[in-house]
Amino acid sequence: IDTMFLSNRGQIEEYKNAYNLERVFYMPQGYDPYIQHRLNLPEIYDVGFSGAISDEPLHCSRKELINAMSGRYGVKIKNNVRNNIAEFYSQSRTVFGVSDFDYELYTSNRFFVALGCGACYVAKKFKGMELLAENKKHLLWFETKDELFDLLDYYLRRDSEREKIRAAASKLALEKHTDEYRIRNVMDIMEGKTEDFYGFL
């Protein structure tokens, strides 16, 4: 190995040291707009969540917040919906996301898939999130349960404001976060044309 691409920026130095490598670059996952895009479907869920819920440390905040939301909003949870994620997200007024990663710019691909599907994505803020998207323009972020509830109370009643966020999310995702864009970025780094990540604002 002479070059490594890592899906978070917070562990680059750890990986350089662990593998005795100079060339370790931040390169998160992307999404495929061919299958992951907005569909014109009725919104039937207040909050949609796609993913696992378990007692693992990674899911502690997720489980706690989903349980709290379920007593207040119409929450729908689905897993194993990779082939119809666009349909599920399009049927959800908001899409929820949180993982207890503790490194800078560490997120699952849910972040990019939700933006690409034109979701009104409501996510717990992670380190460096502001480098990838703008709050209340491309998505909604929160840091506490009270902030989450305030956002949902406000935006679930305002269709036009959610629609503006969805449109901006789709535009941003198409411009900066497709799989094709990531591959081009990787190839440009490998060919010595850049050392930069192209997906920052």
C-alpha positions as MATLAB code, in Angstrom:
seq = 'IDTMFLSNRGQIEEYKNAYNLERVFYMPQGYDPYIQHRLNLPEIYDVGFSGAISDEPLHCSRKELINAMSGRYGVKIKNNVRNNIAEFYSQSRTVFGVSDFDYELYTSNRFFVALGCGACYVAKKFKGMELLAENKKHLLWFETKDELFDLLDYYLRRDSEREKIRAAASKLALEKHTDEYRIRNVMDIMEGKTEDFYGFL';
ca = [
       0.000    0.000    0.000;
       1.317    3.442   -0.852;
      -1.906    5.470   -0.636;
      -4.934    5.133    1.608;
      -8.313    6.878    1.561;
     -10.109    7.209    4.881;
     -13.777    8.031    5.471;
     -13.056   10.407    8.348;
     -10.450   13.112    8.812;
      -9.988   12.681   12.542;
      -7.967    9.456   12.281;
      -5.600   10.341    9.445;
      -2.552   10.634   11.694;
      -3.431    7.360   13.449;
      -3.559    5.561   10.113;
      -0.349    7.159    8.894;
       1.416    5.895   12.000;
      -0.267    2.482   12.037;
       0.605    1.716    8.402;
       3.788    3.799    8.144;
       2.260    5.796    5.307;
       2.702    9.398    4.247;
      -0.225    9.402    1.818;
      -3.505    9.085    3.732;
      -6.380   11.238    2.485;
      -9.896   12.017    3.633;
     -12.441   10.579    1.196;
     -15.919    9.776    2.510;
     -18.575    7.723    0.789;
     -20.883    9.263   -1.781;
     -24.194    8.289   -3.353;
     -25.573    7.156   -6.703;
     -28.038    9.679   -8.187;
     -29.291    7.093  -10.677;
     -31.081    5.193   -7.895;
     -30.963    7.677   -5.008;
     -33.005   10.768   -5.850;
     -36.228   12.541   -4.938;
     -39.503   10.915   -6.010;
     -42.867   12.634   -6.253;
     -44.730   10.663   -3.568;
     -47.144   11.626   -0.763;
     -45.429   12.270    2.557;
     -46.943    9.822    5.026;
     -44.373    9.793    7.851;
     -43.291   12.702   10.043;
     -39.854   11.211   10.645;
     -38.238    8.401    8.690;
     -35.193    6.474    9.860;
     -33.369    3.782    7.915;
     -30.751    1.797    9.773;
     -30.020   -0.426   12.729;
     -31.051    0.255   16.314;
     -29.162   -1.738   18.899;
     -27.588   -1.588   22.340;
     -24.146   -1.043   20.808;
     -22.326    2.110   22.020;
     -22.459    3.512   18.479;
     -26.266    3.572   18.649;
     -26.859    4.939   22.171;
     -27.946    8.449   21.139;
     -29.855    7.050   18.164;
     -31.908    4.690   20.277;
     -32.602    7.269   22.985;
     -33.717    9.963   20.542;
     -35.844    7.658   18.401;
     -37.646    6.457   21.519;
     -38.214   10.073   22.570;
     -39.491   11.105   19.120;
     -41.817    8.115   18.872;
     -43.918    9.430   21.722;
     -44.423   12.766   19.999;
     -44.287   12.322   16.193;
     -45.201    9.777   13.561;
     -41.888    7.901   13.347;
     -41.302    5.117   10.825;
     -38.236    2.885   11.097;
     -37.083    0.636    8.279;
     -33.928   -1.366    7.754;
     -32.688   -3.281    4.720;
     -34.271   -0.809    2.302;
     -31.222   -0.168    0.128;
     -33.144   -0.894   -3.061;
     -36.032    1.441   -2.219;
     -34.418    4.054    0.006;
     -35.452    6.829   -2.397;
     -39.090    5.825   -2.015;
     -38.889    5.698    1.785;
     -37.098    9.021    2.125;
     -39.496   10.683   -0.320;
     -42.434    9.524    1.808;
     -40.895   11.063    4.943;
     -41.376   14.728    5.826;
     -38.038   14.580    7.594;
     -35.281   11.980    7.684;
     -33.402   11.395   10.928;
     -29.746   10.527   11.414;
     -27.333   10.155   14.313;
     -24.336    7.958   15.104;
     -22.015    8.296   18.056;
     -18.794    8.603   16.067;
     -16.246   10.781   17.844;
     -13.856   11.756   15.081;
     -13.836   14.799   12.836;
     -15.877   14.361    9.641;
     -16.910   10.834   10.581;
     -20.358    9.982    9.249;
     -22.055    7.051    7.601;
     -23.171    7.258    3.979;
     -26.697    8.030    5.282;
     -25.641   11.679    5.261;
     -24.887   11.697    1.523;
     -27.759    9.393    0.536;
     -30.273   11.558    2.427;
     -29.036   14.722    0.710;
     -29.017   12.983   -2.651;
     -32.587   11.758   -2.148;
     -33.654   15.342   -1.499;
     -34.605   14.596    2.082;
     -35.148   17.224    4.737;
     -32.382   15.644    6.773;
     -32.380   16.257   10.537;
     -29.108   15.072   12.025;
     -27.083   15.355   15.173;
     -24.154   17.666   14.463;
     -20.828   15.900   14.108;
     -17.354   17.415   14.116;
     -16.722   19.195   10.832;
     -20.293   18.902    9.540;
     -20.310   22.601    8.682;
     -17.609   21.930    6.070;
     -19.985   19.672    4.111;
     -23.354   21.425    4.380;
     -24.952   24.594    5.718;
     -27.434   24.381    8.580;
     -31.018   25.378    7.675;
     -30.061   25.546    4.007;
     -29.069   21.991    3.017;
     -30.170   20.198    6.191;
     -31.085   20.740    9.832;
     -28.688   19.916   12.620;
     -29.169   19.748   16.377;
     -27.010   19.123   19.412;
     -29.604   18.423   22.126;
     -32.958   16.680   22.332;
     -34.692   20.001   22.948;
     -33.149   21.441   19.773;
     -34.307   18.372   17.842;
     -37.884   18.791   19.057;
     -37.836   22.527   18.313;
     -36.722   21.827   14.740;
     -39.341   19.147   14.185;
     -42.130   21.226   15.743;
     -41.261   24.097   13.421;
     -40.468   22.380   10.126;
     -43.110   19.653   10.170;
     -45.728   22.403    9.956;
     -44.000   24.291    7.134;
     -44.047   22.401    3.854;
     -42.558   25.204    1.765;
     -39.533   25.599    4.041;
     -38.876   21.868    3.978;
     -39.114   21.950    0.204;
     -36.450   24.685   -0.011;
     -34.110   22.557    2.109;
     -34.783   19.483   -0.001;
     -34.053   21.348   -3.236;
     -30.820   22.790   -1.845;
     -29.791   19.361   -0.528;
     -30.308   17.726   -3.917;
     -28.353   20.463   -5.680;
     -25.434   20.259   -3.251;
     -25.321   16.462   -3.430;
     -25.284   16.440   -7.235;
     -22.518   19.039   -7.327;
     -20.207   17.574   -4.688;
     -21.146   14.132   -3.368;
     -21.899   11.651   -6.150;
     -19.905    8.418   -6.455;
     -18.614    9.668   -9.821;
     -17.336   12.850   -8.184;
     -15.572   10.813   -5.484;
     -13.900    8.545   -8.052;
     -12.701   11.559  -10.022;
     -11.310   13.042   -6.803;
      -9.487    9.795   -5.977;
      -8.023    9.556   -9.479;
      -6.860   13.179   -9.402;
      -5.051   12.524   -6.116;
      -3.500    9.318   -7.420;
      -2.315   11.129  -10.563;
      -0.771   13.944   -8.511;
      -3.142   16.662   -9.728;
      -4.316   17.580   -6.207;
      -4.254   16.539   -2.573;
      -7.559   18.266   -1.803;
     -10.999   16.844   -1.082;
     -13.483   18.309   -3.541;
     -16.601   17.966   -1.386;
     -16.120   20.892    1.009;
     -18.310   23.977    0.704;
];
